Amino acid sequence: MTTAPIVLWQMQPLWGLPNASPFCMKVETWLRMAELRYETRAIAGPPKSKSSKVPYIERPDGSLIYDSSCILETLAREHSVSLDGHLSASDRALGLLLQRTLEESLYFLVVHDRWVDDQNWPRTARDYFGDFPWPIRTLVVPIVRRKIVAAALGQGVSRLPEGQRVARGKADVRAIAQLLGDQPYFFGKPSSYDAIAYAFLANVLWAPYDNPVKDELHAQANLVAYCDRMKSAYYADWKAAGTITAST
């Protein structure tokens, strides 16, 4: 009897990336690394998760799990996935700091560039929501933007002068490059932290927004090679939609 695939609800693929949301791409990358059968579906309106955010997954019994970290923890437990079995306590501590740098610092620079910057916003609105029904584009998208801008201002990075904001982003990138060093993956062999790192770094490296932080990332040869390596290892057969069973 064939088990129904996990359904991953997220934004549509964009810019040659599996997803323009680093959190969505984090989950999809992890699913591929874990070799779990899954199906992607793009939302065309407000998310159905209790958080009102993507990603969220729909299990075969119809139940939903939201929050990217909760999704990974739950699926790892339910499917006996152990991507991190080789990590030491020190590795896990450094991995958590890496995750915080990506998700709570570098991410908000991405948010600022795409959602707060008035010059970039028209492209974000067109590319993110161009396929949404007209009423949603007209009525809901401005509300969504106001909420995300408020979150960026609340976090603080969007309140900084541009020079300080750029300096902070460059420092993040250099620290991440230093942690990777000459390893093929963070902590030597692939782990869940690579699913996180790749999703966030690729969304800076290959998104069509020019900025000094992106330039700094391009200047870190080990991070560029790392993103290319992850893409080749886990997305060589990538398709924009459908049921996927990742293979090594």
C-alpha positions in Angstrom: 0.0 0.0 0.0 1.5 3.3 -1.1 1.6 6.0 1.6 0.2 9.3 0.6 2.8 12.1 0.2 3.3 14.9 2.7 1.8 18.1 1.2 3.9 21.2 1.6 1.9 24.4 1.2 4.1 27.4 0.3 4.5 30.3 -2.1 5.0 29.4 -5.7 8.6 28.8 -7.0 10.2 32.0 -8.1 13.4 33.3 -9.8 14.7 29.8 -10.4 14.5 29.1 -6.7 12.3 26.4 -5.3 10.9 29.2 -3.2 11.5 32.9 -2.6 10.6 32.3 1.1 13.7 31.0 2.9 11.5 29.3 5.4 9.6 27.4 2.7 12.8 26.5 1.0 14.2 25.3 4.3 11.4 22.8 4.7 11.6 21.6 1.1 15.3 21.1 1.2 15.0 19.2 4.5 12.4 16.9 2.9 14.7 16.2 0.0 17.6 15.5 2.4 15.4 13.2 4.4 14.2 11.5 1.3 10.6 11.8 2.3 7.9 11.7 -0.4 6.2 15.0 -0.6 4.0 17.2 -2.9 4.2 21.0 -3.2 1.1 23.2 -3.5 1.2 26.9 -4.0 -1.2 29.0 -2.0 -3.5 31.4 -3.9 -4.9 33.3 -0.9 -4.4 33.6 2.8 -2.7 30.5 4.4 -4.9 28.1 6.3 -2.4 27.6 9.1 -3.1 28.9 12.6 -0.1 31.2 12.2 -1.5 32.6 9.0 2.0 32.1 7.5 3.7 29.6 5.1 5.1 27.1 5.1 2.8 24.6 6.6 2.4 20.9 5.8 -0.7 18.8 5.5 -0.4 15.2 6.6 -2.3 12.3 5.1 -4.9 12.5 7.9 -5.6 16.1 7.0 -3.9 17.6 10.1 -1.7 20.7 9.6 1.7 21.5 11.1 3.1 25.0 10.8 6.3 26.8 11.8 9.3 25.6 9.8 11.3 24.3 12.8 8.3 22.6 14.3 7.7 20.9 10.9 11.2 19.6 10.8 11.1 18.4 14.4 7.8 16.7 14.0 8.6 15.0 10.8 11.9 13.8 12.1 10.2 12.2 15.0 7.3 10.7 13.1 9.5 9.3 10.3 12.6 8.4 12.3 14.8 10.8 10.4 18.2 11.4 11.9 20.1 13.9 9.7 21.9 15.2 12.8 23.0 11.9 14.4 26.7 12.6 13.7 26.7 16.0 15.4 28.5 16.6 18.7 27.1 18.8 21.4 29.4 21.5 20.3 28.2 21.2 16.7 24.6 21.5 17.8 25.4 24.6 19.8 27.2 26.2 16.9 24.4 25.1 14.6 21.8 26.8 16.7 23.8 30.0 16.6 24.1 29.7 12.8 20.3 29.2 12.6 19.7 32.3 14.7 22.1 34.4 12.6 20.3 33.3 9.4 16.7 33.3 10.6 16.7 36.3 13.0 19.4 38.6 11.5 20.2 38.0 7.9 16.5 37.2 7.1 15.4 40.6 8.1 17.8 42.2 5.7 16.1 40.2 3.0 12.7 41.4 4.3 13.9 45.0 4.2 15.1 44.7 0.6 12.0 43.1 -0.7 9.2 44.5 1.4 10.3 47.8 3.0 12.4 49.3 0.3 10.0 51.3 -1.8 12.1 50.9 -5.0 12.1 47.1 -4.7 8.5 46.6 -3.5 6.8 46.9 -6.9 8.9 43.9 -8.1 8.2 41.9 -5.0 4.4 42.6 -5.3 4.4 41.6 -9.0 6.5 38.5 -8.6 5.1 37.2 -5.4 1.4 37.9 -6.0 1.0 38.3 -9.8 -1.0 35.0 -10.0 -3.2 35.7 -7.1 -6.9 36.7 -7.8 -7.4 40.4 -8.4 -9.4 41.1 -5.2 -6.6 39.6 -3.1 -3.9 41.6 -4.9 -5.9 44.7 -4.4 -7.3 44.3 -0.9 -5.1 41.8 1.0 -1.6 42.3 -0.3 -1.3 45.9 1.1 -2.4 44.6 4.5 0.2 41.8 4.3 2.9 44.4 3.4 2.0 46.6 6.3 2.2 43.7 8.8 5.6 42.6 7.4 7.0 46.1 7.4 5.8 46.5 11.0 7.6 43.2 11.9 10.8 44.5 10.3 10.6 47.8 12.1 9.9 45.9 15.4 12.9 43.7 14.9 15.0 46.8 14.5 17.1 46.3 11.4 14.9 48.5 9.2 15.3 51.4 11.6 19.0 51.4 11.1 20.7 53.8 8.7 21.6 52.1 5.5 25.4 52.0 6.3 24.8 50.3 9.6 22.3 47.9 8.1 24.8 46.9 5.3 27.7 46.6 7.8 25.6 44.2 9.9 24.7 42.1 6.9 28.3 41.9 5.7 29.4 40.8 9.2 26.8 38.1 9.2 28.0 36.8 5.8 31.7 36.8 6.8 30.9 35.0 10.1 29.0 32.3 8.2 31.8 31.9 5.7 34.3 31.6 8.6 32.2 28.9 10.2 32.0 26.9 7.0 35.7 27.2 6.2 36.9 24.6 3.7 34.3 22.0 4.7 31.9 20.7 2.0 29.0 21.1 4.5 28.6 22.8 7.8 29.9 20.4 10.4 31.5 18.2 7.7 28.6 16.0 6.6 25.1 17.1 5.6 22.7 17.9 8.5 19.5 19.8 9.1 21.6 23.0 9.5 22.5 22.7 5.8 18.8 22.8 4.9 18.6 26.0 6.8 21.8 27.6 5.6 21.2 26.8 1.9 17.7 28.1 1.9 18.7 31.5 3.4 22.0 31.9 1.5 20.5 31.0 -1.9 17.7 33.5 -1.3 20.4 36.2 -1.0 22.7 34.9 -3.7 20.2 34.2 -6.5 17.4 36.6 -5.8 17.2 39.5 -8.4 17.9 42.3 -5.9 21.3 44.0 -6.0 22.7 45.2 -2.7 26.1 45.2 -0.9 25.2 42.2 1.2 24.6 40.1 -1.9 28.0 41.4 -3.2 29.7 40.3 0.0 28.2 36.8 -0.3 29.4 36.6 -3.9 32.9 37.5 -2.6 32.9 34.5 -0.3 34.0 31.8 -2.7 33.4 29.0 -0.2 29.7 30.1 0.3 29.1 30.3 -3.4 30.6 26.8 -3.9 28.6 25.6 -1.0 25.3 26.8 -2.6 26.3 25.2 -5.9 27.1 22.0 -4.1 23.8 21.9 -2.3 21.9 22.6 -5.5 23.6 19.8 -7.3 23.2 17.4 -4.4 19.6 17.9 -3.7 17.9 19.8 -6.5 19.4 18.3 -9.7 16.0 16.8 -10.6 14.0 19.8 -9.2 10.6 20.3 -10.7 8.4 23.4 -10.0 5.5 21.3 -8.8 4.3 17.7 -8.3 5.0 14.8 -6.1 8.7 14.2 -5.5 10.8 11.5 -4.0 14.3 12.8 -3.5 17.1 10.5 -4.1 20.8 10.5 -3.1 
